[in-house]
């Protein structure tokens, strides 16, 4: 991932990020430094929060990265998977219904979601919901498309 530009965010830009994350995930970012990193070779930008890539813009709207979700512990917009799904999700696989133990009712098809493992609540990935949250638990079918996961380029990103 090649950095094309990097600059500190204004207070109104930081406020917009904070509002979006509070509304969508129920999280707060308490930090001293917010820096936007524009990438030349990706379709998204990253925000370094106190030097860590905790926020990204996959759709032009801010959302937490895997590291960001683990640092903030989202209370909504979460899909929880069982132990059998952990290795697959960690490798970037889409999430299938049989692996899901719970999903936030507020999730609507098309929403970005945080994918967490059941035992410790650690975030394994970020994905896009293909169905509403109340339709995720079941016997078959793909319900979350993986966009970012533990160990991918964004997870390993540093400047």
C-alpha positions as CSV (number, residue, x, y, z in Angstrom):
1,X,0.0,0.0,0.0
2,X,1.6,3.2,-1.2
3,X,0.9,6.5,0.6
4,X,0.1,9.4,-1.7
5,X,-0.5,12.0,1.0
6,X,-0.8,12.4,4.7
7,X,-2.3,15.2,6.9
8,X,-3.8,15.9,10.3
9,X,-7.6,16.2,10.4
10,X,-9.5,19.3,11.4
11,X,-11.7,19.2,14.5
12,X,-14.9,19.1,12.3
13,X,-13.5,16.1,10.4
14,X,-12.7,14.3,13.7
15,X,-16.2,15.1,14.9
16,X,-17.7,13.6,11.8
17,X,-15.7,10.4,12.4
18,X,-16.7,10.3,16.1
19,X,-20.4,10.8,15.3
20,X,-20.4,8.1,12.6
21,X,-18.7,5.5,14.8
22,X,-20.8,6.3,17.8
23,X,-24.1,6.1,15.8
24,X,-23.1,3.0,13.8
25,X,-21.2,0.9,16.3
26,X,-21.7,2.5,19.7
27,X,-17.9,3.3,20.1
28,X,-15.9,6.3,21.2
29,X,-12.5,7.2,20.0
30,X,-10.5,9.1,22.6
31,X,-7.3,10.2,21.1
32,X,-4.9,13.1,20.7
33,X,-4.0,12.7,17.1
34,X,-6.0,11.9,13.9
35,X,-4.2,11.8,10.6
36,X,-5.7,10.9,7.2
37,X,-3.5,8.8,5.0
38,X,-4.5,8.7,1.4
39,X,-3.4,5.6,-0.5
40,X,-2.4,5.7,-4.2
41,X,-3.0,2.0,-4.8
42,X,-6.2,1.4,-2.9
43,X,-9.9,2.4,-3.1
44,X,-9.9,3.5,0.5
45,X,-8.2,5.9,2.9
46,X,-7.0,5.2,6.4
47,X,-7.1,7.3,9.5
48,X,-4.2,6.9,12.0
49,X,-5.5,7.4,15.5
50,X,-2.6,8.2,17.8
51,X,-0.4,6.6,15.1
52,X,-2.5,3.3,14.7
53,X,-4.7,2.5,11.6
54,X,-8.0,2.3,13.6
55,X,-10.4,3.8,11.0
56,X,-10.8,3.4,7.3
57,X,-13.1,4.6,4.5
58,X,-14.2,1.6,2.6
59,X,-17.3,3.3,1.2
60,X,-16.5,7.0,1.7
61,X,-17.9,6.7,5.3
62,X,-15.7,6.1,8.3
63,X,-15.6,2.6,9.8
64,X,-13.3,0.8,12.2
65,X,-10.5,-1.5,11.0
66,X,-10.0,-4.8,12.7
67,X,-7.5,-3.1,15.0
68,X,-9.9,-0.3,15.6
69,X,-12.7,-2.7,16.6
70,X,-10.4,-4.5,19.0
71,X,-9.4,-1.2,20.5
72,X,-13.0,0.2,20.9
73,X,-15.2,-2.9,21.5
74,X,-18.3,-2.1,19.3
75,X,-21.7,-2.7,21.0
76,X,-23.8,-2.9,17.8
77,X,-23.2,-3.8,14.2
78,X,-21.6,-7.0,15.4
79,X,-21.8,-10.6,13.9
80,X,-20.4,-13.3,16.3
81,X,-19.0,-16.5,14.9
82,X,-18.3,-19.8,16.6
83,X,-14.9,-21.5,17.1
84,X,-15.3,-23.5,13.9
85,X,-15.5,-20.4,11.8
86,X,-12.5,-18.6,13.3
87,X,-9.7,-19.9,11.0
88,X,-11.8,-19.4,7.9
89,X,-12.8,-15.8,8.8
90,X,-9.2,-15.0,9.9
91,X,-8.1,-16.1,6.4
92,X,-10.6,-13.8,4.7
93,X,-13.4,-16.2,4.0
94,X,-17.0,-14.9,3.7
95,X,-19.2,-15.8,6.7
96,X,-21.7,-18.5,6.3
97,X,-24.9,-18.9,8.4
98,X,-23.9,-22.1,10.2
99,X,-20.9,-20.4,11.8
100,X,-22.9,-17.5,13.2
101,X,-24.1,-17.7,16.8
102,X,-25.5,-14.1,17.1
103,X,-25.9,-10.9,15.1
104,X,-27.1,-7.4,16.0
105,X,-30.8,-6.9,15.1
106,X,-30.0,-3.4,13.9
107,X,-27.9,-4.8,11.0
108,X,-29.5,-4.2,7.5
109,X,-28.4,-5.8,4.3
110,X,-25.6,-3.7,2.8
111,X,-24.3,-2.5,6.2
112,X,-20.7,-2.8,7.2
113,X,-20.3,-5.2,10.2
114,X,-17.7,-6.2,12.7
115,X,-17.1,-10.0,12.8
116,X,-16.1,-11.2,16.2
117,X,-15.3,-14.6,17.7
118,X,-17.5,-16.0,20.4
119,X,-15.0,-17.1,23.1
120,X,-13.1,-13.8,23.7
121,X,-15.0,-11.2,21.7
122,X,-11.9,-10.5,19.5
123,X,-12.6,-9.0,16.1
124,X,-11.5,-11.2,13.2
125,X,-12.7,-9.2,10.3
126,X,-14.9,-6.5,8.8
127,X,-17.5,-7.3,6.2
128,X,-20.6,-6.3,4.4
129,X,-23.9,-7.8,5.5
130,X,-25.8,-9.6,2.7
131,X,-28.9,-10.0,4.7
132,X,-30.5,-8.3,7.7
133,X,-29.2,-9.2,11.2
134,X,-32.3,-11.1,12.2
135,X,-31.8,-13.4,9.2
136,X,-28.2,-14.3,9.8
137,X,-28.4,-17.3,12.1
138,X,-29.5,-20.4,10.3
139,X,-28.5,-23.6,8.4
140,X,-27.0,-22.5,5.1
141,X,-25.9,-19.7,2.9
142,X,-23.4,-16.9,2.7
143,X,-24.5,-13.9,4.8
144,X,-21.4,-11.6,5.2
145,X,-18.9,-10.7,2.5
146,X,-15.4,-10.3,3.9
147,X,-13.7,-7.0,3.2
148,X,-10.8,-6.8,5.7
149,X,-9.4,-9.4,8.1
150,X,-6.7,-10.2,10.5
151,X,-3.3,-10.5,8.7
152,X,-4.3,-8.7,5.5
153,X,-2.5,-5.7,4.0
154,X,-4.6,-3.2,5.9
155,X,-4.2,-5.1,9.2
156,X,-0.4,-5.0,8.7
157,X,-0.3,-1.4,7.4
158,X,2.1,1.0,9.1
159,X,3.7,4.3,8.1
